[in-house]
Structure formats: C-alpha cells, structure tokens
C-alpha cells in the first residue's frame, strides 16, 4: 500500500511541477518579450514591426514588399504602409530590380543599416541582461533546451520566418539555426 501512496504522491508532485513549469516558462516568455521589444523600440525609435523589417532587410537585402510581409507578420497593404514610413524616414529606398524590371526591391540606406544594427544591439543587450544571472554551463544548457523547443514550435516556413524576425543571422546562420533546420 505504501508503494501506491508513494506513486500517487509522486504523480501529484510531477503534475504540480509541470503546471508550475508552464507558469514559469510562460512568465519568462512574456517578460523576455517585453524586455526585448522595449529595448528594440527604445534603441530605434521605431515600432517592433519597423525594426523587424529593417533587421530582415539587413540580413536579406533587396527583398520585395511581398517577401518582406511574411517575416514581419503584416498584410501586403500593411507592409506597403510600413515601407512608405521607412522610405519617408530615409531608412529604405525602393529600386527597380535588376532581375525583373517590373519588380521593386527594398534596399537599406546607410541610416537604415545603422538603425537595424541598433535594433539587434538592443535585443542582444536585453537578452544578455536577462541571462546574466546564469553561469556559462547554465546558459549552455538553457540554449540546448531552447533549441529543442524552438524546433518543435516551428512548423512551417511562415512560422520560421516569424520566429526569427529579429534574429542576428551573423551569429546563428541558417545552416545551424534550429528553426531553419526544423523547416527543411
């Protein structure tokens, strides 16, 4: 009988620990998101969508409005309005494509590249501050666990692009990115 009681207590404890873990991970995700978005917006004086557009154009120059709308999570018309604001702010230029004269490509200006880099720096600083309480071994373990979770959350190309919309591809190139690897 005591084995049955021990088993029931263990199962109840595991259930409670799982529920607590869900709360902790949920709170962490929200807190980290808030810190990252605050740092990105403060560092650029632009919205998260504008910053994501600039970061995406930094990593993938010469995109069209159609290809840019997916990673930043806006409709085509929303992306057109955003690009209009970025052009007006002298961060982006529209250029006729060399490959297809009917297509318009988006190109960062020098000012746009600097703002995109400030967005990446703000994101990096917010994450570094949050993880500063961990030892290097804990950071490594956290990173490995996060890679597994990210791969499980990816699903398809659209979701992958959304997940990585503020990523710094210099440090996580597509060939080793867990999100990219989950799509391929």
N, CA and C atoms as an extended XYZ file, in Angstrom:
552
Properties=species:S:1:pos:R:3:atomname:S:1:resname:S:1:resid:I:1 pbc="F F F"
N         0.824       -1.192        0.000 N   UNK     1
C         0.000        0.000        0.000 CA  UNK     1
C         0.867        1.254        0.000 C   UNK     1
N         1.998        1.206        0.719 N   UNK     2
C         2.827        2.417        0.787 CA  UNK     2
C         3.420        2.743       -0.579 C   UNK     2
N         3.682        1.721       -1.416 N   UNK     3
C         4.172        1.993       -2.772 CA  UNK     3
C         3.122        2.744       -3.589 C   UNK     3
N         1.863        2.368       -3.398 N   UNK     4
C         0.783        3.041       -4.109 CA  UNK     4
C         0.689        4.496       -3.648 C   UNK     4
N         0.787        4.738       -2.361 N   UNK     5
C         0.746        6.112       -1.835 CA  UNK     5
C         1.933        6.902       -2.375 C   UNK     5
N         3.123        6.295       -2.323 N   UNK     6
C         4.314        6.973       -2.853 CA  UNK     6
C         4.128        7.306       -4.333 C   UNK     6
N         3.573        6.353       -5.098 N   UNK     7
C         3.363        6.575       -6.527 CA  UNK     7
C         2.385        7.736       -6.743 C   UNK     7
N         1.270        7.715       -6.004 N   UNK     8
C         0.267        8.780       -6.156 CA  UNK     8
C         0.848       10.138       -5.774 C   UNK     8
N         1.618       10.179       -4.707 N   UNK     9
C         2.235       11.442       -4.296 CA  UNK     9
C         3.229       11.926       -5.349 C   UNK     9
N         3.986       11.000       -5.897 N   UNK    10
C         4.951       11.368       -6.940 CA  UNK    10
C         4.226       11.903       -8.168 C   UNK    10
N         3.155       11.217       -8.594 N   UNK    11
C         2.402       11.671       -9.770 CA  UNK    11
C         1.782       13.037       -9.516 C   UNK    11
N         1.239       13.241       -8.320 N   UNK    12
C         0.657       14.538       -7.970 CA  UNK    12
C         1.739       15.615       -7.951 C   UNK    12
N         2.901       15.293       -7.417 N   UNK    13
C         4.022       16.234       -7.368 CA  UNK    13
C         4.495       16.571       -8.782 C   UNK    13
N         4.624       15.540       -9.632 N   UNK    14
C         5.051       15.775      -11.021 CA  UNK    14
C         4.051       16.653      -11.753 C   UNK    14
N         2.756       16.407      -11.531 N   UNK    15
C         1.729       17.226      -12.162 CA  UNK    15
C         1.859       18.672      -11.700 C   UNK    15
N         2.017       18.871      -10.411 N   UNK    16
C         2.154       20.234       -9.880 CA  UNK    16
C         3.424       20.902      -10.412 C   UNK    16
N         4.506       20.129      -10.515 N   UNK    17
C         5.750       20.694      -11.043 CA  UNK    17
C         5.585       21.063      -12.515 C   UNK    17
N         4.885       20.216      -13.289 N   UNK    18
C         4.639       20.557      -14.684 CA  UNK    18
C         3.827       21.843      -14.788 C   UNK    18
N         2.782       21.941      -14.002 N   UNK    19
C         1.941       23.147      -14.040 CA  UNK    19
C         2.739       24.384      -13.629 C   UNK    19
N         3.572       24.244      -12.629 N   UNK    20
C         4.431       25.360      -12.203 CA  UNK    20
C         5.433       25.712      -13.309 C   UNK    20
N         5.987       24.695      -13.953 N   UNK    21
C         6.912       24.927      -15.060 CA  UNK    21
C         6.215       25.691      -16.177 C   UNK    21
N         4.984       25.319      -16.512 N   UNK    22
C         4.237       26.029      -17.555 CA  UNK    22
C         4.079       27.504      -17.185 C   UNK    22
N         3.754       27.765      -15.927 N   UNK    23
C         3.615       29.157      -15.475 CA  UNK    23
C         4.937       29.908      -15.563 C   UNK    23
N         5.997       29.260      -15.137 N   UNK    24
C         7.309       29.914      -15.131 CA  UNK    24
C         7.767       30.200      -16.563 C   UNK    24
N         7.637       29.221      -17.442 N   UNK    25
C         8.057       29.421      -18.833 CA  UNK    25
C         7.185       30.485      -19.499 C   UNK    25
N         5.895       30.466      -19.230 N   UNK    26
C         5.001       31.488      -19.785 CA  UNK    26
C         5.374       32.879      -19.309 C   UNK    26
N         5.625       33.012      -18.029 N   UNK    27
C         6.026       34.314      -17.478 CA  UNK    27
C         7.371       34.753      -18.047 C   UNK    27
N         8.303       33.816      -18.184 N   UNK    28
C         9.611       34.130      -18.763 CA  UNK    28
C         9.461       34.617      -20.199 C   UNK    28
N         8.649       33.923      -20.986 N   UNK    29
C         8.453       34.310      -22.383 CA  UNK    29
C         7.883       35.728      -22.476 C   UNK    29
N         6.891       36.036      -21.663 N   UNK    30
C         6.291       37.367      -21.691 CA  UNK    30
C         7.281       38.420      -21.209 C   UNK    30
N         7.956       38.151      -20.110 N   UNK    31
C         8.914       39.126      -19.568 CA  UNK    31
C        10.051       39.383      -20.547 C   UNK    31
N        10.584       38.334      -21.153 N   UNK    32
C        11.677       38.492      -22.102 CA  UNK    32
C        11.196       39.221      -23.357 C   UNK    32
N        10.017       38.882      -23.842 N   UNK    33
C         9.442       39.583      -24.990 CA  UNK    33
C         9.316       41.083      -24.688 C   UNK    33
N         8.768       41.407      -23.528 N   UNK    34
C         8.601       42.819      -23.155 CA  UNK    34
C         9.947       43.538      -23.083 C   UNK    34
N        10.945       42.877      -22.504 N   UNK    35
C        12.278       43.487      -22.396 CA  UNK    35
C        12.898       43.692      -23.783 C   UNK    35
N        12.781       42.693      -24.637 N   UNK    36
C        13.353       42.788      -25.986 CA  UNK    36
C        12.656       43.886      -26.787 C   UNK    36
N        11.329       43.874      -26.800 N   UNK    37
C        10.599       44.874      -27.589 CA  UNK    37
C        10.866       46.285      -27.055 C   UNK    37
N        10.923       46.431      -25.752 N   UNK    38
C        11.234       47.737      -25.173 CA  UNK    38
C        12.614       48.217      -25.583 C   UNK    38
N        13.591       47.321      -25.538 N   UNK    39
C        14.966       47.699      -25.895 CA  UNK    39
C        15.071       48.012      -27.386 C   UNK    39
N        14.405       47.241      -28.222 N   UNK    40
C        14.444       47.464      -29.669 CA  UNK    40
C        13.782       48.800      -30.013 C   UNK    40
N        12.609       49.033      -29.456 N   UNK    41
C        11.899       50.277      -29.753 CA  UNK    41
C        12.632       51.493      -29.200 C   UNK    41
N        13.209       51.354      -28.018 N   UNK    42
C        13.965       52.466      -27.435 CA  UNK    42
C        15.227       52.756      -28.259 C   UNK    42
N        15.890       51.710      -28.714 N   UNK    43
C        17.129       51.870      -29.463 CA  UNK    43
C        16.944       52.400      -30.874 C   UNK    43
N        15.718       52.231      -31.412 N   UNK    44
C        15.492       52.634      -32.795 CA  UNK    44
C        14.497       53.777      -32.942 C   UNK    44
N        13.682       54.001      -31.931 N   UNK    45
C        12.570       54.955      -32.014 CA  UNK    45
C        11.539       54.550      -33.072 C   UNK    45
N        11.490       53.265      -33.374 N   UNK    46
C        10.517       52.736      -34.329 CA  UNK    46
C         9.798       51.555      -33.699 C   UNK    46
N         8.662       51.203      -34.289 N   UNK    47
C         7.883       50.068      -33.795 CA  UNK    47
C         8.653       48.765      -33.981 C   UNK    47
N         8.168       47.733      -33.314 N   UNK    48
C         8.776       46.406      -33.457 CA  UNK    48
C         8.676       45.920      -34.899 C   UNK    48
N         7.564       46.191      -35.573 N   UNK    49
C         7.413       45.774      -36.974 CA  UNK    49
C         8.409       46.493      -37.870 C   UNK    49
N         8.597       47.787      -37.655 N   UNK    50
C         9.565       48.547      -38.452 CA  UNK    50
C        10.974       48.024      -38.201 C   UNK    50
N        11.281       47.775      -36.948 N   UNK    51
C        12.609       47.251      -36.611 CA  UNK    51
C        12.823       45.881      -37.221 C   UNK    51
N        11.796       45.029      -37.172 N   UNK    52
C        11.905       43.702      -37.778 CA  UNK    52
C        12.109       43.811      -39.292 C   UNK    52
N        11.443       44.761      -39.921 N   UNK    53
C        11.630       44.960      -41.361 CA  UNK    53
C        13.066       45.365      -41.660 C   UNK    53
N        13.606       46.279      -40.872 N   UNK    54
C        14.983       46.730      -41.088 CA  UNK    54
C        15.976       45.598      -40.853 C   UNK    54
N        15.782       44.839      -39.792 N   UNK    55
C        16.674       43.710      -39.485 CA  UNK    55
C        16.604       42.678      -40.607 C   UNK    55
N        15.397       42.414      -41.094 N   UNK    56
C        15.237       41.449      -42.181 CA  UNK    56
C        15.940       41.937      -43.444 C   UNK    56
N        15.813       43.222      -43.755 N   UNK    57
C        16.475       43.764      -44.946 CA  UNK    57
C        17.988       43.801      -44.778 C   UNK    57
N        18.453       43.903      -43.551 N   UNK    58
C        19.891       43.838      -43.295 CA  UNK    58
C        20.414       42.428      -43.615 C   UNK    58
N        19.656       41.433      -43.196 N   UNK    59
C        20.069       40.036      -43.420 CA  UNK    59
C        19.811       39.584      -44.854 C   UNK    59
N        18.730       40.062      -45.443 N   UNK    60
C        18.321       39.632      -46.780 CA  UNK    60
C        18.048       40.859      -47.649 C   UNK    60
N        19.103       41.474      -48.154 N   UNK    61
C        18.932       42.696      -48.948 CA  UNK    61
C        18.114       42.448      -50.216 C   UNK    61
N        17.517       43.516      -50.687 N   UNK    62
C        16.806       43.517      -51.974 CA  UNK    62
C        15.533       42.677      -51.981 C   UNK    62
N        14.884       42.564      -50.845 N   UNK    63
C        13.602       41.863      -50.823 CA  UNK    63
C        12.526       42.756      -51.429 C   UNK    63
N        11.442       42.126      -51.825 N   UNK    64
C        10.285       42.874      -52.302 CA  UNK    64
C         9.305       43.033      -51.145 C   UNK    64
N         8.305       43.848      -51.340 N   UNK    65
C         7.286       44.015      -50.303 CA  UNK    65
C         6.610       42.679      -50.016 C   UNK    65
N         6.350       41.904      -51.064 N   UNK    66
C         5.698       40.596      -50.871 CA  UNK    66
C         6.536       39.668      -49.999 C   UNK    66
N         7.841       39.603      -50.254 N   UNK    67
C         8.678       38.695      -49.469 CA  UNK    67
C         8.928       39.240      -48.068 C   UNK    67
N         8.873       40.547      -47.900 N   UNK    68
C         9.095       41.141      -46.576 CA  UNK    68
C         7.882       40.992      -45.669 C   UNK    68
N         6.684       40.961      -46.232 N   UNK    69
C         5.480       40.934      -45.397 CA  UNK    69
C         5.388       39.680      -44.534 C   UNK    69
N         5.857       38.542      -45.030 N   UNK    70
C         5.779       37.295      -44.254 CA  UNK    70
C         6.550       37.341      -42.951 C   UNK    70
N         7.848       37.619      -43.008 N   UNK    71
C         8.638       37.611      -41.779 CA  UNK    71
C         8.225       38.667      -40.742 C   UNK    71
N         7.630       39.761      -41.194 N   UNK    72
C         7.259       40.783      -40.199 CA  UNK    72
C         5.817       40.645      -39.754 C   UNK    72
N         5.090       39.722      -40.378 N   UNK    73
C         3.746       39.398      -39.912 CA  UNK    73
C         2.684       40.423      -40.263 C   UNK    73
N         2.893       41.169      -41.340 N   UNK    74
C         1.905       42.147      -41.765 CA  UNK    74
C         1.280       41.728      -43.090 C   UNK    74
N         0.105       42.239      -43.361 N   UNK    75
C        -0.515       42.023      -44.662 CA  UNK    75
C         0.274       42.792      -45.716 C   UNK    75
N        -0.011       42.517      -46.967 N   UNK    76
C         0.647       43.258      -48.042 CA  UNK    76
C         0.416       44.751      -47.930 C   UNK    76
N        -0.829       45.153      -47.680 N   UNK    77
C        -1.123       46.591      -47.584 CA  UNK    77
C        -0.482       47.201      -46.336 C   UNK    77
N        -0.441       46.443      -45.247 N   UNK    78
C         0.235       46.928      -44.037 CA  UNK    78
C         1.726       47.095      -44.267 C   UNK    78
N         2.312       46.173      -45.027 N   UNK    79
C         3.739       46.265      -45.345 CA  UNK    79
C         4.007       47.461      -46.245 C   UNK    79
N         3.123       47.725      -47.209 N   UNK    80
C         3.280       48.898      -48.084 CA  UNK    80
C         3.292       50.173      -47.238 C   UNK    80
N         2.358       50.292      -46.301 N   UNK    81
C         2.309       51.491      -45.440 CA  UNK    81
C         3.571       51.602      -44.579 C   UNK    81
N         4.035       50.467      -44.049 N   UNK    82
C         5.255       50.475      -43.244 CA  UNK    82
C         6.452       50.902      -44.096 C   UNK    82
N         6.576       50.347      -45.277 N   UNK    83
C         7.681       50.711      -46.166 CA  UNK    83
C         7.599       52.191      -46.536 C   UNK    83
N         6.392       52.699      -46.758 N   UNK    84
C         6.240       54.137      -47.031 CA  UNK    84
C         6.831       54.971      -45.889 C   UNK    84
N         6.562       54.550      -44.653 N   UNK    85
C         7.103       55.287      -43.488 CA  UNK    85
C         8.630       55.158      -43.419 C   UNK    85
N         9.151       53.970      -43.728 N   UNK    86
C        10.598       53.765      -43.699 CA  UNK    86
C        11.291       54.556      -44.811 C   UNK    86
N        10.664       54.653      -45.966 N   UNK    87
C        11.206       55.469      -47.059 CA  UNK    87
C        11.186       56.938      -46.657 C   UNK    87
N        10.062       57.391      -46.085 N   UNK    88
C         9.949       58.790      -45.652 CA  UNK    88
C        10.998       59.125      -44.590 C   UNK    88
N        11.353       58.148      -43.764 N   UNK    89
C        12.367       58.356      -42.715 CA  UNK    89
C        13.785       58.185      -43.259 C   UNK    89
N        13.896       57.928      -44.557 N   UNK    90
C        15.189       57.749      -45.237 CA  UNK    90
C        15.980       56.549      -44.724 C   UNK    90
N        15.255       55.487      -44.368 N   UNK    91
C        15.876       54.252      -43.904 CA  UNK    91
C        15.917       53.196      -44.998 C   UNK    91
N        14.992       53.301      -45.938 N   UNK    92
C        14.847       52.329      -47.014 CA  UNK    92
C        14.638       53.084      -48.320 C   UNK    92
N        15.170       52.506      -49.396 N   UNK    93
C        14.922       53.014      -50.746 CA  UNK    93
C        14.252       51.926      -51.560 C   UNK    93
N        13.379       52.358      -52.464 N   UNK    94
C        12.794       51.433      -53.437 CA  UNK    94
C        13.632       51.534      -54.710 C   UNK    94
N        13.995       50.384      -55.256 N   UNK    95
C        14.770       50.354      -56.502 CA  UNK    95
C        14.174       49.327      -57.453 C   UNK    95
N        14.208       49.649      -58.711 N   UNK    96
C        13.759       48.695      -59.732 CA  UNK    96
C        14.746       47.533      -59.733 C   UNK    96
N        14.208       46.341      -59.746 N   UNK    97
C        15.030       45.134      -59.701 CA  UNK    97
C        15.849       44.982      -60.977 C   UNK    97
N        17.096       44.571      -60.802 N   UNK    98
C        17.940       44.252      -61.955 CA  UNK    98
C        17.482       42.954      -62.613 C   UNK    98
N        16.881       42.062      -61.830 N   UNK    99
C        16.457       40.752      -62.340 CA  UNK    99
C        15.125       40.822      -63.071 C   UNK    99
N        14.226       41.673      -62.569 N   UNK   100
C        12.890       41.782      -63.155 CA  UNK   100
C        12.474       43.249      -63.100 C   UNK   100
N        12.496       43.912      -64.216 N   UNK   101
C        12.239       45.353      -64.281 CA  UNK   101
C        10.836       45.712      -63.789 C   UNK   101
N         9.943       44.738      -63.681 N   UNK   102
C         8.584       45.014      -63.187 CA  UNK   102
C         8.528       44.987      -61.669 C   UNK   102
N         9.586       44.531      -61.032 N   UNK   103
C         9.620       44.343      -59.582 CA  UNK   103
C        10.423       45.456      -58.908 C   UNK   103
N        10.000       45.808      -57.712 N   UNK   104
C        10.694       46.819      -56.924 CA  UNK   104
C        11.320       46.138      -55.710 C   UNK   104
N        12.608       46.380      -55.525 N   UNK   105
C        13.331       45.825      -54.381 CA  UNK   105
C        13.508       46.896      -53.319 C   UNK   105
N        13.612       46.442      -52.085 N   UNK   106
C        13.817       47.344      -50.951 CA  UNK   106
C        15.260       47.257      -50.514 C   UNK   106
N        15.898       48.410      -50.378 N   UNK   107
C        17.310       48.468      -50.040 CA  UNK   107
C        17.494       49.404      -48.850 C   UNK   107
N        18.236       48.945      -47.854 N   UNK   108
C        18.535       49.804      -46.707 CA  UNK   108
C        19.495       50.917      -47.119 C   UNK   108
N        19.238       52.097      -46.577 N   UNK   109
C        20.206       53.176      -46.713 CA  UNK   109
C        21.259       52.997      -45.624 C   UNK   109
N        22.302       53.799      -45.629 N   UNK   110
C        23.295       53.744      -44.543 CA  UNK   110
C        22.616       53.994      -43.199 C   UNK   110
N        21.723       54.964      -43.175 N   UNK   111
C        20.977       55.266      -41.950 CA  UNK   111
C        20.128       54.056      -41.537 C   UNK   111
N        19.509       53.386      -42.510 N   UNK   112
C        18.698       52.203      -42.224 CA  UNK   112
C        19.517       51.067      -41.661 C   UNK   112
N        20.737       50.881      -42.198 N   UNK   113
C        21.623       49.834      -41.662 CA  UNK   113
C        21.999       50.132      -40.207 C   UNK   113
N        22.242       51.392      -39.901 N   UNK   114
C        22.596       51.757      -38.522 CA  UNK   114
C        21.427       51.509      -37.570 C   UNK   114
N        20.229       51.854      -38.005 N   UNK   115
C        19.050       51.634      -37.159 CA  UNK   115
C        18.812       50.128      -36.978 C   UNK   115
N        18.975       49.349      -38.036 N   UNK   116
C        18.817       47.893      -37.934 CA  UNK   116
C        19.831       47.330      -36.940 C   UNK   116
N        21.058       47.818      -36.999 N   UNK   117
C        22.090       47.339      -36.076 CA  UNK   117
C        21.759       47.741      -34.641 C   UNK   117
N        21.182       48.929      -34.457 N   UNK   118
C        20.762       49.344      -33.102 CA  UNK   118
C        19.652       48.440      -32.579 C   UNK   118
N        18.766       48.001      -33.464 N   UNK   119
C        17.704       47.072      -33.055 CA  UNK   119
C        18.315       45.757      -32.583 C   UNK   119
N        19.259       45.243      -33.354 N   UNK   120
C        19.935       43.997      -32.967 CA  UNK   120
C        20.708       44.166      -31.666 C   UNK   120
N        21.377       45.298      -31.506 N   UNK   121
C        22.133       45.552      -30.275 CA  UNK   121
C        21.209       45.641      -29.066 C   UNK   121
N        20.052       46.290      -29.229 N   UNK   122
C        19.085       46.384      -28.133 CA  UNK   122
C        18.554       45.022      -27.745 C   UNK   122
N        18.233       44.217      -28.744 N   UNK   123
C        17.757       42.849      -28.499 CA  UNK   123
C        18.817       42.049      -27.750 C   UNK   123
N        20.056       42.113      -28.239 N   UNK   124
C        21.152       41.371      -27.620 CA  UNK   124
C        21.351       41.816      -26.158 C   UNK   124
N        21.318       43.117      -25.919 N   UNK   125
C        21.529       43.641      -24.564 CA  UNK   125
C        20.414       43.179      -23.617 C   UNK   125
N        19.185       43.194      -24.088 N   UNK   126
C        18.070       42.758      -23.241 CA  UNK   126
C        18.201       41.282      -22.870 C   UNK   126
N        18.582       40.469      -23.838 N   UNK   127
C        18.743       39.033      -23.573 CA  UNK   127
C        19.952       38.784      -22.675 C   UNK   127
N        21.053       39.477      -22.946 N   UNK   128
C        22.261       39.313      -22.124 CA  UNK   128
C        21.982       39.681      -20.673 C   UNK   128
N        21.227       40.750      -20.476 N   UNK   129
C        20.895       41.167      -19.107 CA  UNK   129
C        20.055       40.101      -18.408 C   UNK   129
N        19.078       39.564      -19.130 N   UNK   130
C        18.210       38.541      -18.541 CA  UNK   130
C        18.991       37.275      -18.189 C   UNK   130
N        19.932       36.904      -19.049 N   UNK   131
C        20.690       35.666      -18.822 CA  UNK   131
C        21.923       35.861      -17.949 C   UNK   131
N        22.201       37.086      -17.563 N   UNK   132
C        23.415       37.364      -16.778 CA  UNK   132
C        23.420       36.680      -15.412 C   UNK   132
N        22.272       36.259      -14.945 N   UNK   133
C        22.194       35.580      -13.647 CA  UNK   133
C        22.597       34.109      -13.745 C   UNK   133
N        22.787       33.614      -14.960 N   UNK   134
C        23.146       32.211      -15.161 CA  UNK   134
C        24.655       32.044      -15.310 C   UNK   134
N        25.138       30.893      -14.897 N   UNK   135
C        26.537       30.547      -15.158 CA  UNK   135
C        26.664       30.177      -16.632 C   UNK   135
N        27.881       30.040      -17.115 N   UNK   136
C        28.075       29.645      -18.512 CA  UNK   136
C        27.502       28.262      -18.778 C   UNK   136
N        27.673       27.337      -17.849 N   UNK   137
C        27.094       25.999      -18.011 CA  UNK   137
C        25.566       26.064      -18.075 C   UNK   137
N        24.966       26.893      -17.231 N   UNK   138
C        23.509       27.049      -17.253 CA  UNK   138
C        23.047       27.678      -18.574 C   UNK   138
N        23.792       28.653      -19.068 N   UNK   139
C        23.454       29.263      -20.365 CA  UNK   139
C        23.528       28.220      -21.472 C   UNK   139
N        24.552       27.386      -21.453 N   UNK   140
C        24.690       26.336      -22.463 CA  UNK   140
C        23.519       25.355      -22.396 C   UNK   140
N        23.143       24.943      -21.188 N   UNK   141
C        22.010       24.028      -21.015 CA  UNK   141
C        20.706       24.683      -21.469 C   UNK   141
N        20.540       25.936      -21.101 N   UNK   142
C        19.345       26.688      -21.485 CA  UNK   142
C        19.258       26.787      -23.010 C   UNK   142
N        20.382       27.058      -23.643 N   UNK   143
C        20.430       27.180      -25.094 CA  UNK   143
C        20.043       25.864      -25.766 C   UNK   143
N        20.576       24.767      -25.274 N   UNK   144
C        20.250       23.452      -25.851 CA  UNK   144
C        18.760       23.147      -25.687 C   UNK   144
N        18.204       23.438      -24.528 N   UNK   145
C        16.778       23.201      -24.298 CA  UNK   145
C        15.939       24.126      -25.195 C   UNK   145
N        16.351       25.373      -25.316 N   UNK   146
C        15.618       26.325      -26.156 CA  UNK   146
C        15.635       25.895      -27.621 C   UNK   146
N        16.761       25.346      -28.085 N   UNK   147
C        16.841       24.858      -29.464 CA  UNK   147
C        15.793       23.782      -29.726 C   UNK   147
N        15.628       22.857      -28.789 N   UNK   148
C        14.637       21.786      -28.945 CA  UNK   148
C        13.218       22.352      -28.998 C   UNK   148
N        12.947       23.286      -28.096 N   UNK   149
C        11.608       23.881      -28.045 CA  UNK   149
C        11.339       24.691      -29.313 C   UNK   149
N        12.323       25.482      -29.753 N   UNK   150
C        12.147       26.256      -30.984 CA  UNK   150
C        11.864       25.355      -32.176 C   UNK   150
N        12.605       24.278      -32.303 N   UNK   151
C        12.387       23.342      -33.412 CA  UNK   151
C        10.966       22.785      -33.360 C   UNK   151
N        10.481       22.474      -32.167 N   UNK   152
C         9.135       21.926      -32.021 CA  UNK   152
C         8.060       22.966      -32.339 C   UNK   152
N         8.363       24.237      -32.122 N   UNK   153
C         7.387       25.300      -32.362 CA  UNK   153
C         7.355       25.786      -33.810 C   UNK   153
N         8.312       25.386      -34.600 N   UNK   154
C         8.479       25.980      -35.925 CA  UNK   154
C         7.347       25.648      -36.885 C   UNK   154
N         7.141       24.410      -37.190 N   UNK   155
C         6.041       24.031      -38.061 CA  UNK   155
C         6.298       24.224      -39.535 C   UNK   155
N         6.293       25.453      -40.027 N   UNK   156
C         6.425       25.685      -41.461 CA  UNK   156
C         7.263       26.934      -41.728 C   UNK   156
N         7.463       27.238      -43.003 N   UNK   157
C         8.306       28.356      -43.417 CA  UNK   157
C         7.801       29.683      -42.853 C   UNK   157
N         6.497       29.921      -42.941 N   UNK   158
C         5.948       31.187      -42.447 CA  UNK   158
C         6.230       31.356      -40.955 C   UNK   158
N         5.983       30.310      -40.201 N   UNK   159
C         6.218       30.370      -38.746 CA  UNK   159
C         7.710       30.558      -38.464 C   UNK   159
N         8.569       29.891      -39.212 N   UNK   160
C        10.016       30.044      -39.030 CA  UNK   160
C        10.436       31.496      -39.254 C   UNK   160
N         9.914       32.095      -40.320 N   UNK   161
C        10.258       33.493      -40.603 CA  UNK   161
C         9.796       34.417      -39.483 C   UNK   161
N         8.621       34.161      -38.943 N   UNK   162
C         8.125       34.987      -37.835 CA  UNK   162
C         8.978       34.814      -36.576 C   UNK   162
N         9.341       33.581      -36.290 N   UNK   163
C        10.146       33.321      -35.094 CA  UNK   163
C        11.472       34.057      -35.164 C   UNK   163
N        12.093       34.068      -36.335 N   UNK   164
C        13.441       34.640      -36.490 CA  UNK   164
C        13.439       36.083      -36.987 C   UNK   164
N        12.319       36.779      -36.885 N   UNK   165
C        12.220       38.107      -37.489 CA  UNK   165
C        13.172       39.138      -36.893 C   UNK   165
N        13.668       38.913      -35.695 N   UNK   166
C        14.643       39.833      -35.095 CA  UNK   166
C        15.971       39.143      -34.811 C   UNK   166
N        16.214       38.019      -35.448 N   UNK   167
C        17.452       37.279      -35.200 CA  UNK   167
C        18.644       37.941      -35.878 C   UNK   167
N        19.794       37.745      -35.274 N   UNK   168
C        21.051       38.213      -35.847 CA  UNK   168
C        21.685       37.022      -36.557 C   UNK   168
N        21.528       36.971      -37.867 N   UNK   169
C        21.980       35.830      -38.653 CA  UNK   169
C        23.498       35.692      -38.669 C   UNK   169
N        24.184       36.735      -38.260 N   UNK   170
C        25.647       36.661      -38.179 CA  UNK   170
C        26.071       35.601      -37.160 C   UNK   170
N        25.308       35.455      -36.094 N   UNK   171
C        25.671       34.537      -35.020 CA  UNK   171
C        24.906       33.226      -35.059 C   UNK   171
N        23.869       33.173      -35.854 N   UNK   172
C        23.096       31.931      -35.996 CA  UNK   172
C        22.709       31.801      -37.459 C   UNK   172
N        23.698       31.472      -38.299 N   UNK   173
C        23.401       31.353      -39.726 CA  UNK   173
C        22.403       30.229      -39.997 C   UNK   173
N        21.720       30.340      -41.107 N   UNK   174
C        20.645       29.403      -41.426 CA  UNK   174
C        21.085       27.943      -41.404 C   UNK   174
N        22.327       27.667      -41.747 N   UNK   175
C        22.748       26.252      -41.797 CA  UNK   175
C        22.862       25.610      -40.418 C   UNK   175
N        22.892       26.405      -39.341 N   UNK   176
C        22.925       25.823      -37.991 CA  UNK   176
C        21.745       26.276      -37.124 C   UNK   176
N        20.843       27.038      -37.706 N   UNK   177
C        19.696       27.551      -36.961 CA  UNK   177
C        18.707       26.420      -36.681 C   UNK   177
N        18.300       26.211      -35.422 N   UNK   178
C        17.358       25.133      -35.125 CA  UNK   178
C        15.995       25.357      -35.762 C   UNK   178
N        15.622       26.606      -35.953 N   UNK   179
C        14.341       26.907      -36.583 CA  UNK   179
C        14.408       26.544      -38.069 C   UNK   179
N        15.465       26.966      -38.734 N   UNK   180
C        15.646       26.617      -40.155 CA  UNK   180
C        15.739       25.120      -40.351 C   UNK   180
N        16.462       24.457      -39.484 N   UNK   181
C        16.633       23.012      -39.603 CA  UNK   181
C        15.301       22.292      -39.418 C   UNK   181
N        14.408       22.845      -38.641 N   UNK   182
C        13.101       22.221      -38.419 CA  UNK   182
C        12.213       22.335      -39.654 C   UNK   182
N        12.455       23.337      -40.495 N   UNK   183
C        11.649       23.526      -41.701 CA  UNK   183
C        12.129       22.628      -42.827 C   UNK   183
N        13.428       22.477      -42.956 N   UNK   184
C        13.998       21.745      -44.103 CA  UNK   184
C        13.796       20.246      -44.002 C   UNK   184
